[in-house]
Amino acid sequence: MFIRPLDYTILFLTLLRTSFSLLDKHFENDPSTVFHLTTYGLYKDALIDITLGNILLSYPEAPGHLSILAISSKNLSSVPLLIKGINSCSFSENSLLSESLAKNSSFLLNIPQNADSWSKLIVPNSLNSGWWSIYLLNCKPFTSISFWSRINIYQRPSHNFLSAGQTYLPLLFLLASIFQHLVSLYYLYFLFKNSNHLKNIHISM
């Protein structure tokens, strides 16, 4: 079957359009307390853009709250110690996390009651550059939650996407590579289908 170049273009644009939604995380009617959203390795010139959407609680009147916990650490091995106890939404018992929050090395951000969407920018500095782990905490007992999350990492001040972690840039490189291979296969098919084109190319060279 003959495939026109326009078909390849349409295919690539479709993949490009859907690639952004693939980076979102979706949770449906989940009763968990802790949701790990992502982990990035960041330098001091980074900017973390957190967006939550379609927040739906099965029991919104329940006591407690929803929070975003953004933890920074110099190495990944210390993350389990920092998040110890967060399943019970108890932070005072974890001295390492309490100290990290007090020094603004980590952040605990409350989401307003009855909010159906939420966004926040976090600006790391030279003191808390390193590994950042982002969690959503559902501290409402007996309450399931549905939501989607999108976390973008930018380079300041140019606001470009970073080429590390689960950002757009590596995925775009992958899609561009796939597109290049598809075009190459089409080009080879076109050449071998008509040998005269191949002869003309050799003559011109």
C-alpha positions in Angstrom: 0.0 0.0 0.0 1.4 3.4 -1.0 1.6 5.9 1.8 1.8 9.6 0.9 4.2 12.0 2.7 1.1 13.8 4.0 0.1 10.7 5.9 3.4 10.7 7.7 3.0 14.3 8.6 -0.5 13.7 10.0 0.8 10.8 12.0 3.7 12.8 13.4 1.4 15.7 14.4 -1.0 13.3 16.0 1.8 11.8 18.1 3.1 15.2 18.9 -0.3 16.4 20.1 -0.9 13.3 22.2 2.6 13.3 23.7 1.8 16.1 26.1 -1.2 14.2 27.6 1.0 11.1 28.0 3.1 13.1 30.4 0.1 13.7 32.7 -0.6 11.4 35.5 -4.3 10.4 36.1 -5.8 8.9 39.2 -9.4 7.7 39.4 -11.3 7.1 42.6 -8.1 6.2 44.5 -8.3 5.8 48.3 -4.6 6.1 48.8 -3.1 8.7 51.2 0.2 9.3 49.4 0.5 9.8 45.6 4.0 10.0 44.2 3.8 12.4 41.2 7.4 12.6 40.0 11.0 12.9 41.0 13.5 15.2 39.2 17.2 16.0 39.5 17.3 19.9 39.5 19.9 22.6 39.6 19.4 26.0 41.3 18.3 27.7 38.0 15.3 25.4 37.7 11.6 26.3 38.1 9.0 23.7 39.1 5.5 24.3 37.7 2.9 22.0 39.4 -0.7 21.8 38.1 -3.6 19.7 39.3 -6.9 19.4 37.6 -10.3 17.7 37.8 -9.9 17.2 41.6 -12.9 15.2 42.8 -13.4 13.9 46.3 -15.8 11.1 47.3 -16.4 12.8 50.7 -15.4 16.5 50.3 -16.9 17.4 53.7 -14.5 15.0 55.5 -12.1 16.6 58.0 -8.5 17.0 57.0 -7.0 18.5 53.9 -5.1 17.9 50.6 -1.5 19.0 50.4 1.4 18.9 48.0 4.7 17.8 49.6 7.8 18.8 47.6 10.9 17.3 49.2 14.5 18.1 48.2 17.5 16.0 49.0 21.1 15.7 47.9 20.7 12.1 47.1 17.9 9.6 46.5 18.9 7.3 49.3 17.7 9.9 51.9 14.2 10.2 50.4 12.7 7.2 52.3 13.8 8.7 55.6 12.3 12.1 54.7 8.9 10.6 53.8 8.7 8.3 56.8 5.4 8.7 58.5 3.6 10.7 55.8 1.2 7.8 55.2 -0.4 8.8 58.6 -0.2 12.5 57.7 2.0 13.0 60.7 5.0 15.2 60.1 6.0 16.1 63.7 7.2 12.6 64.3 9.7 12.8 61.5 12.5 15.2 62.7 14.3 15.1 59.3 11.3 16.2 57.4 10.4 18.8 60.0 13.9 20.2 59.8 13.8 20.3 56.0 10.4 22.1 56.1 11.7 24.6 58.6 14.8 25.4 56.5 12.7 25.8 53.3 14.5 22.9 51.8 11.1 21.2 51.3 7.6 22.6 51.0 4.2 21.6 52.3 1.5 23.4 50.3 -2.1 23.1 51.3 -4.7 22.9 48.5 -7.8 25.0 49.3 -11.0 23.2 50.3 -13.4 22.4 47.4 -10.9 23.4 44.8 -11.3 21.6 41.5 -7.9 22.7 40.2 -4.7 24.1 41.7 -1.3 25.3 40.5 1.9 26.5 42.1 5.4 27.5 41.1 8.4 26.5 43.2 11.8 28.1 42.7 14.7 26.0 44.0 17.8 27.8 45.2 21.4 26.9 45.8 20.6 25.4 49.2 18.0 22.9 47.9 19.3 22.0 44.5 19.5 18.3 44.0 16.7 15.6 43.9 13.1 16.8 44.1 10.3 14.4 44.8 6.7 15.7 44.5 3.8 14.0 46.4 0.1 14.7 46.8 -1.2 13.9 50.3 -4.8 13.0 50.9 -5.3 13.5 54.6 -9.0 13.2 54.5 -10.0 9.9 56.1 -12.3 7.5 54.2 -12.1 9.7 51.1 -11.2 8.6 47.6 -9.8 11.1 45.1 -9.7 11.6 41.4 -7.4 14.1 39.7 -4.7 14.5 37.1 -1.3 16.1 37.6 1.2 17.8 35.3 4.6 18.9 36.4 6.9 20.9 34.1 10.5 21.8 34.8 11.9 24.9 33.3 15.3 26.5 33.1 15.4 30.1 34.4 15.4 32.8 33.1 14.8 31.6 29.5 11.8 29.4 30.6 13.0 26.6 28.3 12.2 23.0 29.1 15.0 21.1 30.7 16.4 18.0 28.9 16.4 15.9 32.0 13.7 13.9 33.8 10.2 13.4 32.5 10.0 16.6 30.5 8.8 17.3 27.1 12.2 17.6 25.4 13.3 14.0 25.5 9.9 12.8 24.3 10.1 15.3 21.4 13.5 13.9 20.5 12.1 10.4 20.4 9.1 11.5 18.2 11.5 13.3 15.9 13.7 10.2 15.6 10.6 8.1 14.8 9.5 10.6 12.2 13.0 10.6 10.7 13.0 6.8 10.4 9.6 6.8 8.8 10.6 9.4 6.2 13.8 7.4 5.5 11.8 4.2 5.0 9.5 6.0 2.6 12.4 7.5 0.7 14.0 4.1 0.3 10.7 2.6 -0.8 10.3 5.4 -3.4 13.8 4.8 -4.7 13.6 1.0 -5.1 10.1 1.2 -6.5 11.4 3.1 -9.5 15.0 2.2 -10.3 15.3 5.2 -12.8 15.3 7.6 -9.8 18.2 5.7 -8.2 20.1 5.8 -11.5 19.6 9.5 -11.9 20.8 10.1 -8.3 24.0 8.2 -9.0 24.6 10.0 -12.3 24.1 13.4 -10.7 26.6 12.5 -8.0 
